[in-house]
Amino acid sequence: MFDFDLVPGPVVNEILNDDRSGVMALVRQTYLQHEAGESVNPDSHFLRFPEKPDARIIALPAFLGADVQLAGIKWISSFPANTRKSVPRASAVLILNDYETGYPIACLEAAQISAARTAASAAVAAQALRPDGYEGTCLAVVGAGVIARTVCRYLQEAGCRPASYLVHDVDETSGQALVDHLRGALGESADFTDDLGTALKADTVIFATTAGRPYVHTHFKPEQVVLNLSLRDLAPEVILTASNVFDDVEHCMKAETSPHLAEQAAGGRDFVTGTLAGVLTGAVSLPPGRPVIFSPFGLGILDLAVGAFVHRRARRAGTTVAVPDFFAETRRW
């Protein structure tokens, strides 16, 4: 009952890289469980700093019932200035709590868990929103950091392999690094473009930036698929002229995301098409002749599901670090 484990980053990384298809299946299943009411996913809480307006640390509490039966919280920081020192923007830990007693059972390094669940979510959406496949298409990635790199790997695992990639980033060095990764590690055809407008014409566009406010005012074409992972790139008018699919509608209508700004501009939610879970089950149909934008807020239950998966695998492999006597008192009297 009172065991407590640490799961360090290299262990997390090895487990995630060993079974990406399993992570995607888990994320898909978790979306369906959430839609069925088998989870509790409160609002995320943002800690911001007056002297660092672009930085934040976010707390994502969650409970997932079904076959997981765990609560937990991810504590993830986003400090964009880190990239100027060649340090990753995000760092995170995930605490897992036993549902029966409430006691914490593990602490996991979670930056890779966060990246993996985001990438798996993107891959599940990419499959569902372009069911005819990616053969012969062009896919553009806007923003060339860790998330973008992980998304590209998961897309390949999911069989979403376009004829070519276009990469755009305001930092050409980062953009070229992603191009080199796509060519060398993944064997994909890829080029860098310094012209955002060129990237926005691709059949599929993925946003994985650190943008704090909208800068894209270009309307997308019918049948384009946009994975709006960074949530704040698109102006409200762009959202309002598309079919819009969400991981969770209520969560996305907060924190000045592009959908939140669109709701404020429109005075309502008529632009909401439905959830990804609804698309997966067939309950939501996508109107023809319109672009489709997927906006995932990033649900804590996904971190919980993937973290539980990693913890189980690490325990079976004996690669957790047990912390004896972590709790000072284990008896009430």
N, C-alpha and C positions, 0 to 999 in steps of 0.2 A: 504493500500500500504506500510506503514512504520512499520508494525508489525515485531518484531524480537523475536524469541523464543530460549531458551536454552532447550536441552533435555538431562538430566543427565543419567549417566550410568545405574542405577537401572531400570529406565523407559525403556531405550533401551533394556536391557537384558530381561525384562518381555515380551515385545512385540515380540522380536525374538523367545524366548522360547515357546511362545504361538502358533506360526504358522510357524514351520520349513518347512512344506510342501509348504506353500505359498511363503516362501523365495526361495525354490528350483525352483518353477514354475516361479518366477520372474527372477531369474538368467538365467534360460533356455530361457525365452522370450527375455531377454536383449542380450544374445549372438546372437539370430536370428535377432534382430533389428540392432545390430552392423554389422552383415554380410550384411544386406540390405542397409547399408549406412545411417542409421537414427541416427548416433552419431558422435561426434567429440572426439577423445581420443588421445591427444598429448603425446609426450614422458614424462615419469616420470623424475623428477629432483632430484638428489641425493646430499645431503649436507653431506660431510664427514669431519673427524677431524684428523689432523696429529698425535695427541697424543692418539687417540682412533681408531686405524685402523679397528677394528671390528664393530664400531658403525656407524650409519647413521640415517639421517632423510630424508624422501622422500616426495616430493610433487607430487600428482596425480591430475592434472586438467582434467575436462571432461565436455561434454555436451551431454544430452540424449534428443532427440526430441520425436517423437511418442506420447504416452499418458503421458509422464513425463514433458517435457518442462521445464527442470531445468538445470542450469550449477552448477558447484561446484568444490571444491578441498578438497582432504583428505591430511592431514599433519600427517604422521605417523613415529614415531621413533622406531628404533630397537637397543637396547643397551643390548647385550647378557650378559654382566657382571652383570646385574640386577638379573639374576637367582641365582647367588651365595649368594644373600641376600634374597632369596625366594620372590622376586618381579618379576612380569611378565616382559618379555623381551620387549614387544611392548606397546606403548601408542599412542593414536591418537585422533584427532578431525576432524570433517567433516563440512564444510561450504556449505550451499545450497544458490544459487542465483536465483532470479526470472528472467526468460528469457526475459520478456517484458521490464523491467526497469533496469536489472542488479543489483538491490539492494539485499544484503544478507537478507535472511528471517529466517535463523536458524543456530545454531551451535549445533552439536550433539557430545556427547562422542562416539568415533568411533572405539575403540579397538575391541569391540564385533561385531560391524558391519563388520569390516575387517575380523575377524575370521569366522563370519557366511557366508559371501559371498565366502570366500575361501573354507569353508567346503561344502557349497551348490554346488559350481563349481565342487569340487571333487566328490560329490554324483551324479551329473548329468553325469559327465564323466564316473563314475563307472558303472552306468546303461547302458550307450550307448556303452561302449567298451567291456562289458561282458554281451551281451543281453541274454545269456542262464542262467544267474543268478549265485548265489554264493553258492548254496546248495552243501555241501560236500567239499568245498574248504578251503584252509588256506590263511589268509590275514595277512601280516606282516606290522607293523608300525615301521619305523625307525625314532626316535626322538619322545620324549614323553612330549611335552609341551602343551600349551593352544590350539594351532592349531590342534595337533593330537587328543586331547580330543574332540574338537568340530567336527572334521571330523568323528570320530567314531560315535558320536551321530547322525549326519546327514546321515551317511551310514545306520544306523539302521532305521531311519525315511523313507529312500528311499527303504527299503526292501532288501538292500544288506547285508545279514546276513550269513557270512561264518560259516563253522562248528567250526572253531577255529581261534583265533588271536595269533600271536607271536609279542611281543614287544621287540625292541632293542633300547638301549640308552647307551651312554658312561657313563652316571650317573645312576647307578643301582637304586638309590633311586627314581629318577624320573620315570624310567621305571616301577618299581614295583608299583608306585602310579597309573600309567595308567592301569596296570593290575588289580589292586584293583578296579578301577573305572569301567572297563569293566565287571568285575565279579559282583560287588555289585550294581552299579547304572544301568547298562544296561543288566545284566543277561546273559552275553556272556561267552563262554569258552575262557580263555586267560592264557598265560604263558609268562614269561620273558626269553630271551636268551641273554647271553653276547657275543655270537658268531655272528658277522655280516653275515658270510657266510651262516649260517643256516637260518637267516631271508631272505636272498636274494633268497632262493629256493622256497619261498612261491608262490602260484598261483597268488596272487596279492600283490604288494609291494608299500607302500606309504612312500615317503620321506617327512618328516616335521622337518628338522633340521635347524641349523644356520650355516651350512658349508659355508666357503668362497671359497673353491677350491675343485676340484674333488678328490675323494678318492676311488670310486667304479670303478674297472676295470673288474669286472666279467660280462661276457656277459649273457644276459637273454635268457631263453629257449623259443621256439615257444609257442604261446598262453599265455604266461605270460602277465599280465597287470601291468604297472608301472605308478603310479601317482607321477610325478616328481614336487611336490609342492614347494620344496625349491630351485630347479632349478640349484644348483651348486654341487650336489653330484656325478654326473655321468661323467666319463671320455669321451672324444670325441668318442673314438672307440666304446663305448657302445651305444651311440646315433646313430652312423652311421650304426649299424647292426640291427636296429629296424625300425618298422613303427612309424612315429612321427606325433603326432596330437598336435595342438597348440590352445590357445584361440585366439591369433593374432600373425601371423608369424613375422611381422616386429618388434613388441615389444620384442619378445623373442630373437631376434638376436642382442642383445645389452648387455652391462654391464657385459660381461664375464660370462654369463650363460653357462651351458653345451651345449645347442644348438648353442650359439654364438661361442664357442670354436670349436665345430664340423664343423661349416661353415668355420672357418678359416683353420682348418686342411684339409678339403675336397676341399676348393677352390670354393665352390658353395653350392646350396641348393637342390641337387637331393634327399637328405634324407628326405625332407619334404613331408609328405603324404597329409596333409590338415588341416583344422580347425575342432574344435568340432562342430561348427554350421553346417559345411558341412556334418559331420557324422550324426547329428541329422536330417537333411533334406533328407539324402540319396544321396547327391551329391558327397560324398567321400566314397569310399569303402576301407576296410582294407584288404590288401593282406593276404591270409592264410599262415600259417606256419612260422610266424614271431612274435616276441614279439611286444607289442604296448606300447609306452611311451607317456603319456599326459603331456605336459609342459605348464602350465598356468603362464604367466607373472604376472597376476593380474591386470585387467583393472579398471581404475578409474570409468568407467561407471557402473560397478557392485556396487561399494560403493554408487554411486549416486542413483541408482535404489533402493537399499535396504534402504538407508538413507531417501529417499522421502517416501517410504512405512512406515518407522518407524515414521517419522514426521507427516504424515497424521493420523496414528493410535493414536499417542499421543495427537494430537490436538482434535480429536474426543472424547478421553477419559478425556480431561481436565488435562493431566499430564505434559504438557509443562510448562516451567517457562517463562512467558512473561517478557520482559525487556522494560518497558515504556521509551519513549524518548531516545532510543538508538542512533538515528541519531540527530545530533545537529541542522542541517538545513533541513527543508522539503519543503521550497519554494525557488525558485531561486532569487526572489526579494521580 
